[in-house]
């Protein structure tokens, strides 16, 4: 074989080897990229009270990707653990809308009574409780059949919080002259205790472990800390003017309260009941929801028509424009953010 032929042959072998290595590298990169495209993205759902819509937010891109028309005055919201269904009550109607999160469309509307306010799901997602304000009752909806299966009398019920063990629920009662917290036994479906209050209760939420029940009142610049076992108030957490939503979600090192006057999310230490940090958000903040990993909180800003995304570790924020007068918000838990046992 001539020297020229040997060099040519060697060159072809080198070229073939280079192409083969390149193909393997490309295939490896392709395999590495595939999960990123396939990974589920959590969505947040924001109820715009004056628009009669729900804004759907891609939490990775932090932008609105869909707008869902719903019944007048969307008020209470709840989302199932698997993130497939969102329930929205219409304060200006007699309706509860059911949103399928795969299509982001209303797939059913349930008549529950006049001016439904707060809603809450039992931990097993089998029952949805709805506070029907003008009808003075709390209704129970079977989520399998999507029908009302029971109702109990509760005067001017506003918000509902269900204990993590699924055995009881506290309802904030806004009946003038008879403000209270009503404790419902979910097995007997009856009110078993009433905690009388001097001021109008606004929101109330159980801590993720069920050991405390936090609630706010109109005209009171503090969060009330109640021991669910005794029904007694055991502490107060000072806040700015007009605290509203309060909670201590799973995965978070902090409890939190939305404070409307100064426009901030106030974080507190649940062990000491003392404030630890105030994060400035938008105007007239209303509600908050925390991601499944407990790292990020979404605050609805009713007065500035946006949502403030808060990094709970750093206090850093970002804003997302939504509809008119955003109030309630819920967030999906994807496979990436779902906590074990939640």
C-alpha positions in Angstrom: 0.0 0.0 0.0 1.4 3.4 -0.9 2.2 6.1 1.6 -0.6 8.2 0.3 -3.1 5.4 0.7 -2.0 4.7 4.2 -2.4 8.3 5.2 -5.8 8.4 3.6 -6.9 5.2 5.3 -5.6 6.5 8.7 -7.4 9.8 8.1 -10.7 8.0 7.5 -10.3 6.0 10.7 -9.7 9.1 12.7 -12.7 10.8 11.1 -15.0 7.9 11.8 -13.8 7.7 15.4 -14.4 11.5 15.9 -17.9 11.2 14.4 -18.7 8.2 16.7 -17.6 10.0 19.8 -19.5 13.1 18.8 -22.7 11.1 18.3 -22.3 9.5 21.7 -21.8 12.9 23.3 -24.9 14.3 21.5 -27.0 11.3 22.6 -25.8 11.8 26.2 -26.7 15.5 26.1 -30.1 14.7 24.6 -30.8 12.2 27.4 -29.8 14.7 30.0 -32.1 17.4 28.5 -35.2 15.2 28.2 -36.2 15.2 31.9 -36.0 19.0 32.0 -38.6 19.1 29.3 -40.7 16.4 30.9 -40.6 17.7 34.4 -44.0 19.0 35.7 -44.3 22.7 36.5 -46.4 23.9 39.4 -49.1 26.4 38.7 -50.6 29.0 41.0 -54.3 30.0 40.8 -55.3 33.6 41.7 -58.9 34.7 42.2 -59.5 38.2 40.8 -62.5 39.5 42.8 -63.6 42.3 40.5 -62.8 40.6 37.2 -64.7 37.4 38.0 -61.7 35.4 36.8 -58.9 33.2 38.0 -55.4 33.9 36.7 -53.2 30.8 36.2 -49.5 31.4 36.8 -46.6 29.3 35.7 -44.4 29.4 38.8 -41.2 28.6 36.9 -41.7 31.3 34.3 -43.5 33.6 36.8 -46.1 34.7 34.3 -49.8 34.3 33.7 -50.5 31.6 31.1 -54.3 31.4 31.2 -57.3 33.2 32.5 -60.4 31.3 33.6 -63.9 32.9 33.8 -65.7 32.0 37.1 -68.8 33.0 39.0 -69.2 36.5 40.3 -66.9 37.6 43.2 -64.5 34.7 43.4 -63.9 34.4 47.2 -62.8 31.1 48.7 -60.4 28.7 47.0 -59.1 25.2 47.7 -56.9 22.8 45.7 -56.7 19.0 45.9 -53.5 17.4 47.1 -52.8 15.9 43.6 -53.3 19.4 42.1 -55.8 18.2 39.6 -58.8 20.2 40.9 -59.4 23.8 42.1 -62.6 24.9 43.8 -63.7 28.5 43.7 -66.7 30.0 45.5 -68.6 33.0 44.1 -69.4 35.6 46.8 -71.8 37.4 44.4 -73.6 34.2 43.4 -74.8 30.9 44.8 -72.2 28.9 43.0 -69.0 26.9 43.5 -67.0 26.4 40.4 -64.8 23.3 39.8 -61.7 23.9 37.7 -59.8 21.1 36.0 -56.2 22.1 36.1 -55.2 19.9 33.1 -57.4 22.1 30.8 -57.7 25.1 33.1 -61.4 25.3 32.4 -64.5 25.1 34.7 -65.9 21.6 34.3 -68.8 21.9 36.8 -70.7 24.5 38.8 -72.4 23.4 42.0 -75.3 25.4 43.6 -74.5 25.8 47.3 -76.6 28.8 48.5 -76.3 32.5 48.6 -72.9 34.3 49.0 -70.5 31.4 49.6 -67.3 32.6 51.3 -64.5 30.4 52.5 -63.9 26.8 51.4 -61.7 24.0 52.8 -60.9 20.4 51.9 -60.5 17.5 54.3 -56.9 16.0 54.3 -58.2 13.0 52.4 -59.9 15.3 49.8 -63.2 13.4 50.2 -65.2 16.3 51.5 -65.2 20.0 50.8 -66.7 22.4 53.3 -68.3 25.7 52.1 -69.2 28.7 54.3 -72.5 30.0 52.9 -72.6 33.4 54.4 -76.1 34.7 53.5 -77.8 31.3 54.2 -76.1 31.0 57.6 -74.9 27.5 57.1 -71.9 25.3 56.3 -72.4 22.8 53.5 -70.6 19.5 52.9 -69.8 18.5 49.4 -68.8 14.9 48.4 -65.9 15.5 46.0 -66.5 12.2 44.3 -70.0 12.9 43.2 -69.6 16.8 43.4 -72.9 17.1 45.2 -74.0 18.6 48.5 -74.5 15.8 51.0 -75.1 17.7 54.3 -75.5 21.2 55.8 -75.4 22.5 59.4 -76.5 25.9 60.7 -73.7 28.4 61.5 -74.5 32.1 61.6 -72.6 34.3 59.1 -69.8 31.8 58.4 -66.8 33.4 56.8 -63.6 31.3 56.6 -63.1 27.6 57.4 -59.9 25.7 58.5 -59.8 22.0 58.9 -57.4 20.3 61.3 -54.5 18.2 59.9 -56.0 15.0 61.3 -59.3 15.7 59.6 -61.4 15.4 62.7 -62.5 19.0 63.2 -62.9 22.4 61.6 -62.9 26.0 62.9 -65.3 28.5 61.3 -64.9 32.2 61.7 -68.4 33.6 62.7 -69.1 37.2 61.7 -72.6 37.6 63.1 -72.9 41.1 64.5 -73.0 41.1 68.3 -72.1 37.4 68.4 -68.6 37.2 66.9 -67.0 33.8 67.5 -65.1 30.8 66.4 -67.3 27.7 65.9 -65.7 24.3 66.2 -67.3 21.6 64.1 -66.9 17.9 64.7 -66.6 16.4 61.2 -67.7 12.9 62.3 -71.0 14.1 63.8 -71.2 17.1 61.6 -72.2 19.4 64.4 -71.0 22.4 66.3 -69.4 21.2 69.5 -67.8 24.4 70.9 -68.1 28.1 70.4 -65.3 30.6 71.4 -66.8 34.0 71.9 -64.9 37.0 70.5 -65.2 40.8 71.1 -64.1 41.7 67.5 -64.9 40.4 64.1 -62.8 37.4 63.1 -61.2 37.6 59.7 -59.1 34.6 58.9 -58.1 31.5 61.0 -55.7 28.7 60.1 -54.3 25.6 61.9 -50.6 25.2 62.1 -49.4 22.4 59.8 -49.0 20.1 62.9 -52.4 21.0 64.4 -50.9 22.1 67.7 -52.0 25.8 67.3 -54.8 27.7 65.7 -53.9 31.2 64.6 -56.6 33.8 63.8 -56.9 37.6 63.1 -59.6 40.1 64.0 -60.7 43.4 62.6 -59.3 46.3 64.5 -56.7 44.2 66.4 -53.1 44.6 65.4 -52.0 41.2 66.5 -52.4 37.5 65.7 -54.3 35.5 68.3 -52.8 32.1 69.1 -55.3 29.5 70.3 -54.7 26.1 71.8 -57.1 23.8 70.0 -57.2 21.3 72.8 -58.5 23.7 75.4 -60.1 26.3 73.2 -58.1 29.0 75.0 -56.1 31.9 73.6 -52.5 31.3 74.9 -50.5 34.0 73.2 -50.6 37.1 70.9 -48.2 38.0 68.1 -47.9 41.8 67.5 -48.3 43.0 63.9 -48.9 46.2 62.0 -52.3 47.6 61.3 -55.0 45.3 59.8 -53.6 41.7 59.8 -55.5 39.3 57.6 -54.4 35.9 56.4 -52.2 34.0 58.9 -50.6 30.5 58.7 -47.8 28.2 59.6 -47.3 25.9 56.6 -45.4 22.6 56.4 -41.8 22.9 55.3 -41.4 26.5 56.5 -39.4 27.6 59.4 -41.7 30.6 59.8 -45.3 31.4 60.5 -46.6 34.3 58.5 -49.3 36.9 58.5 -50.4 39.3 55.7 -50.6 42.8 57.1 -52.7 45.1 55.0 -52.0 48.5 56.5 -48.2 48.7 55.8 -48.4 46.3 52.9 -46.2 43.5 54.2 -45.8 39.8 54.9 -44.7 39.5 58.5 -42.8 36.4 59.4 -42.8 35.1 63.0 -41.1 32.4 65.1 -43.8 29.8 66.1 -41.8 28.7 69.1 -41.5 32.2 70.6 -44.5 33.9 69.0 -42.3 36.8 68.1 -41.9 38.6 64.7 -38.7 37.9 62.9 -38.9 39.8 59.6 -41.2 42.1 57.7 -41.2 41.8 53.9 -42.6 44.7 51.8 -45.2 43.5 49.3 -47.8 45.3 47.1 -50.8 47.4 48.1 -53.5 46.1 50.4 -52.2 42.5 50.5 -55.0 40.0 51.1 -53.9 36.3 51.1 -50.9 34.0 50.9 -50.0 30.5 49.7 -46.7 28.7 50.1 -45.0 26.3 47.7 -44.9 22.6 48.5 -41.2 22.8 49.6 -42.0 25.6 52.0 -39.4 28.0 50.4 -41.6 30.5 48.5 -44.8 32.3 49.4 -47.2 34.0 46.9 -49.0 37.1 48.3 -52.0 38.5 46.6 -52.0 42.4 46.4 -55.6 43.5 46.0 -54.7 47.2 45.8 -52.0 46.9 43.2 -53.4 44.1 41.0 -50.4 41.8 41.3 -48.9 38.9 43.2 -45.7 39.3 45.2 -43.4 36.2 45.2 -41.4 36.1 48.4 -38.3 34.0 49.0 -38.7 33.1 52.6 -35.0 32.5 53.3 -33.7 35.8 51.9 -36.8 38.0 51.9 -36.2 38.7 48.2 -39.3 39.5 46.1 -40.7 39.6 42.6 -44.0 40.9 41.2 -46.4 39.2 38.7 -49.3 41.3 37.3 -52.7 39.6 37.4 -56.3 40.7 37.2 -58.4 43.3 39.1 -58.5 42.9 42.9 -56.7 39.6 43.4 -57.7 38.0 46.7 -57.3 34.2 47.2 -54.5 32.1 45.9 -53.6 28.3 45.8 -50.6 26.5 44.5 -50.2 23.0 43.0 -47.7 20.6 44.5 -45.8 18.9 41.7 -43.7 15.7 42.0 -40.7 18.0 42.5 -42.1 19.9 45.5 -44.5 17.3 47.1 -43.4 16.5 50.6 -43.5 12.9 51.9 -46.8 12.3 53.8 -48.4 15.5 52.6 
